[in-house]
Amino acid sequence: MEREAEDLWQLSRFLWDNPELALQEFKAHDTICDFLEGRGFVVRRRYLLETAFWAEFQAPGGTNGPTVAIMAEYDALPEIGHACGHNLIAEAAVGAAIAAMEAMKKSSTARGKLIVIGTPAEECFGGKEMLVQKGAFQDIDVAMMVHPMNQDTLRLNLNASQQATNCAVTITKNAVYKDVVHNVTLSKVYRKHGQNLGRYYPDLYRQP
């Protein structure tokens, strides 16, 4: 990834210098699409939304495997530009996708598809929800993204869960990570407390 570092920084800088509001991210859309096409992704521009995109890389071993999506955000805020760091989110998404693609190329037995989904209008209008409603995530097995913060988000999230469930939390850091297992009970408790604080949670998915 060292050879991509300067170009990724330039991509982030371009987005920073050219902030665009929700559903108006035409320069960001075109620039990120050009960037990914230049690295070997097959890009579908204006995918379902005018400023959304779908960039795909198929594993050397075939597509009979998981389809993993990395989401990129790139809309800005009125007057204060990329105060939420969406230029960094886009840079991280593109960088992670390129790194994953290069790793997949090294294995002739790797199977599946790697997707970068450009998700506009995060700050308002609910761009991801619009894409969900249009079926963009229907065949996606795993979707992920990055969000920059100047705080230890792991500790913040665990402390919030501790307060919501009245549990004790001990944080032990190491380099081993297990698969994520959804905790339905914790999700329901989190939702209940959020609703008590005035948050709204749309029923996009229902537990069977």
C-alpha positions in Angstrom: 0.0 0.0 0.0 3.0 2.3 0.3 2.9 3.0 -3.4 -0.7 4.1 -3.2 -0.2 6.3 -0.1 0.4 9.5 -2.0 -2.4 9.0 -4.5 -4.8 8.2 -1.7 -3.8 11.4 0.2 -4.3 13.4 -3.0 -7.8 11.8 -3.4 -8.7 12.8 0.1 -7.3 16.3 -0.4 -9.3 16.7 -3.6 -12.5 15.8 -1.8 -11.6 18.2 1.1 -10.9 21.0 -1.4 -14.1 20.4 -3.3 -16.9 19.7 -0.8 -20.3 18.9 -2.3 -23.6 18.6 -0.5 -25.9 15.5 -0.4 -26.9 14.1 -3.8 -24.7 16.8 -5.5 -21.4 14.9 -5.1 -20.7 14.8 -8.9 -17.0 15.6 -8.7 -16.5 13.2 -5.8 -18.4 10.5 -7.7 -16.4 10.9 -10.9 -13.0 11.2 -9.1 -13.5 8.1 -7.0 -14.8 6.1 -9.9 -11.8 7.1 -12.0 -9.5 6.1 -9.2 -11.0 2.6 -8.7 -11.2 2.0 -12.5 -7.5 2.8 -12.8 -6.8 0.1 -10.2 -8.7 -2.7 -11.9 -12.2 -2.4 -10.5 -15.2 -2.7 -12.9 -17.3 0.4 -12.0 -21.0 1.0 -12.5 -21.4 4.8 -12.3 -24.6 6.5 -11.2 -25.7 3.2 -9.6 -29.4 3.5 -8.6 -28.8 7.1 -7.4 -27.2 9.9 -9.5 -24.1 10.1 -7.3 -23.8 6.5 -6.1 -21.6 3.9 -7.6 -20.8 0.2 -7.6 -17.2 -0.9 -8.1 -16.5 -4.7 -8.3 -13.6 -7.0 -8.3 -14.1 -10.7 -8.8 -11.7 -13.2 -7.0 -9.4 -15.3 -9.2 -11.1 -18.5 -7.9 -14.5 -17.4 -9.1 -17.5 -15.7 -7.6 -18.9 -18.7 -5.7 -18.1 -17.2 -2.4 -19.0 -14.3 -0.1 -19.7 -10.9 -1.5 -18.1 -8.3 0.7 -18.9 -4.6 0.4 -16.9 -1.6 1.7 -18.9 1.6 1.8 -17.5 5.0 0.9 -19.1 8.3 2.0 -18.2 11.6 0.4 -20.9 14.2 1.0 -20.1 17.4 2.9 -21.9 19.7 5.2 -23.2 23.2 4.4 -20.6 26.0 5.1 -18.2 23.8 7.0 -17.3 21.3 4.3 -15.9 18.0 5.4 -16.1 18.6 9.1 -17.3 15.0 9.6 -14.3 13.7 7.7 -16.1 12.0 4.8 -13.0 12.7 2.7 -11.1 10.4 5.1 -13.9 7.8 5.0 -13.7 7.7 1.2 -9.9 7.5 1.3 -10.0 4.7 3.9 -12.7 2.8 1.9 -10.7 3.0 -1.4 -7.5 2.1 0.3 -8.9 -0.9 2.1 -10.5 -2.1 -1.1 -7.3 -1.8 -3.1 -5.4 -3.7 -0.3 -8.0 -6.4 -0.2 -8.0 -6.7 -4.0 -4.2 -7.1 -4.1 -4.4 -9.8 -1.4 -7.1 -11.6 -3.4 -5.0 -11.5 -6.5 -2.2 -13.5 -4.7 -4.5 -16.5 -4.1 -5.7 -18.5 -7.1 -8.2 -20.2 -4.7 -9.8 -17.0 -3.4 -13.5 -16.9 -4.2 -16.2 -14.3 -4.0 -16.6 -10.6 -4.9 -15.2 -7.4 -3.4 -17.5 -4.4 -3.8 -17.0 -0.7 -3.1 -20.4 1.0 -2.8 -20.4 4.7 -3.1 -23.1 5.9 -0.7 -24.0 9.6 -1.1 -26.2 11.8 1.1 -25.1 10.4 4.5 -25.5 13.8 6.2 -29.1 14.0 5.1 -31.7 12.2 3.0 -30.5 8.8 4.2 -28.5 7.7 1.2 -27.8 4.2 2.5 -31.5 3.7 3.3 -32.4 4.8 -0.2 -29.9 2.3 -1.6 -31.3 -0.4 0.6 -34.8 0.3 -0.5 -33.7 0.1 -4.1 -32.1 -3.3 -3.5 -28.4 -2.4 -3.6 -27.5 -4.6 -0.6 -29.7 -7.6 -1.5 -26.9 -9.8 -2.5 -24.3 -8.5 -0.1 -23.1 -10.9 2.6 -21.1 -8.4 4.6 -21.0 -4.6 4.5 -18.6 -2.4 6.4 -17.1 1.1 6.5 -14.7 3.3 8.5 -15.4 6.4 10.4 -12.6 8.6 11.8 -12.8 9.8 15.4 -10.4 11.5 17.8 -11.5 9.2 20.7 -11.2 5.5 21.6 -14.4 4.3 20.0 -14.1 0.8 21.3 -14.1 1.9 24.9 -16.9 4.4 24.3 -19.1 1.7 22.7 -18.4 -0.9 25.4 -19.1 1.7 28.1 -22.4 2.6 26.5 -23.3 -1.1 26.4 -22.3 -1.5 30.0 -24.6 1.4 31.0 -27.5 0.1 28.9 -27.3 -3.4 30.3 -25.9 -2.8 33.8 -23.0 -5.2 33.1 -19.4 -5.1 34.1 -16.9 -4.6 31.2 -13.2 -5.5 31.2 -11.3 -4.5 28.1 -8.3 -6.7 27.2 -6.5 -5.7 24.0 -4.7 -8.1 21.8 -4.4 -8.9 18.1 -6.9 -11.7 17.9 -10.4 -11.1 16.7 -13.4 -13.4 16.6 -16.2 -13.4 14.1 -18.9 -10.9 15.0 -22.0 -12.6 16.4 -25.1 -10.4 16.6 -26.5 -10.0 20.1 -30.3 -9.6 19.5 -31.0 -9.0 23.2 -28.4 -6.3 23.5 -29.8 -4.7 20.3 -33.3 -4.6 21.7 -32.1 -3.1 25.0 -30.0 -0.5 23.1 -33.0 0.4 21.0 -35.3 0.7 24.0 -32.9 3.1 25.8 -32.5 5.1 22.6 -36.2 5.4 22.1 -36.5 6.7 25.7 -34.0 9.4 24.8 -36.0 10.4 21.7 -34.2 8.4 19.0 -36.1 6.9 16.1 -35.2 3.4 14.7 -37.0 2.5 11.5 -38.0 -1.2 11.1 -35.8 -1.9 8.1 -35.1 -5.5 9.2 -37.3 -7.7 11.3 -36.1 -10.7 13.3 -37.8 -13.9 11.9 
